[in-house]
Amino acid sequence: MTESIQFGSKIIDFRLEYSDRKSLGITVTPEMEVLVKAPIDTHMEKVKEKIKRKAPWIIKQQSFFLSFQPKTPLRKYVSGETHLYLGRQYRLQIQIGNEESVKLKGKFIEVVANDKTGVKDILQDWYLQHARIKFNAIAEPLIANFKKHKVEPTSIILRNMPTRWGSCTPKGKIILNPELIKAAKGCIEYVIIHELCHLIHQDHTQKFIDLQTRIMKDWEKWKMKLEKLLA
């Protein structure tokens, strides 16, 4: 069932599930949903009291996950429109020709297409190809550094995710959103390091934060850049 509480000026919605367990647990998902699991005989008042006590932590977690929600505004695929690549803005230049291609030329992304309707697909394919190359190159030294913790991802794959920049599966597979190629290298490193830390600590505990800070002392700066750049 779905319920909510008022905490100051903020309303916290939560989903409550009763189960055969001894204690009440609260989880904030990467999609910023609040999940509450409680023993079968727990009264709603007790549940809401616990959520109010944990409200500052819940809000902090939701804010933390906000940077992992892609918010890139829709771009037009016409000459003169700005498009991002590795944190920089480029203006799109479209040319009609027989040999389809994409090239970076100064402050421009030059796209050659058979007709204007194919520009979007050509540019997205170019982004995807470069994401595969750049992500692997950026991840390689980071993965090597994590080997001292005796962990290593089983693989790194790209997958379009509407609400996340990256994720880590229980079996050690790191999934990255190809849209991340539009962010600066430091932002990409931040997301990869974040997911590598999950190979050691699955939840966002203080130990997780401490590890992430040891590996990347200025991770909060890159988190903020990711939020602002693609907002």
Summary of the structure (lengths in Angstrom):
residues: 231
radius of gyration: 21.4
end to end distance: 32.2
largest distance: 70.2
contacts: 664
relative contact order: 0.10
helix: 42%
strand: 26%
